[in-house]
Amino acid sequence: MESFSFEHVYQVVCLVPYGRVTTYGAIARYLGSAQSARMVGWAMNGCPQSVPAHRVVNRQGELTGKSHFGNENMQQLLEAEDIRIEKNKVVDFEYLYWDPCIELGIAR
């Protein structure tokens, strides 16, 4: 398993387009370490405010990182991008899903 830095994670997250979402696992796969979705989660917990962390959800489209935004902020940020949320989950997740391996090609 290759390792990657939190900075690598932040660079990928900054590429997620407005109005789209990706997953912890997709970022880990793109960075060459498919089994490291939790490490991506840890990176997202402490990321700079300039990183659009609200665009990263779990593999079912659920807002699992919500607690790190306080109150409903993650949901509000997504809804401001016209992403509908119902019951703590992205509506039309499959349609809005952005896979960096497909969109950017494999990094490593």
Summary of the structure (lengths in Angstrom):
residues: 108
radius of gyration: 12.7
end to end distance: 11.5
largest distance: 37.1
contacts: 311
relative contact order: 0.22
helix: 42%
strand: 10%
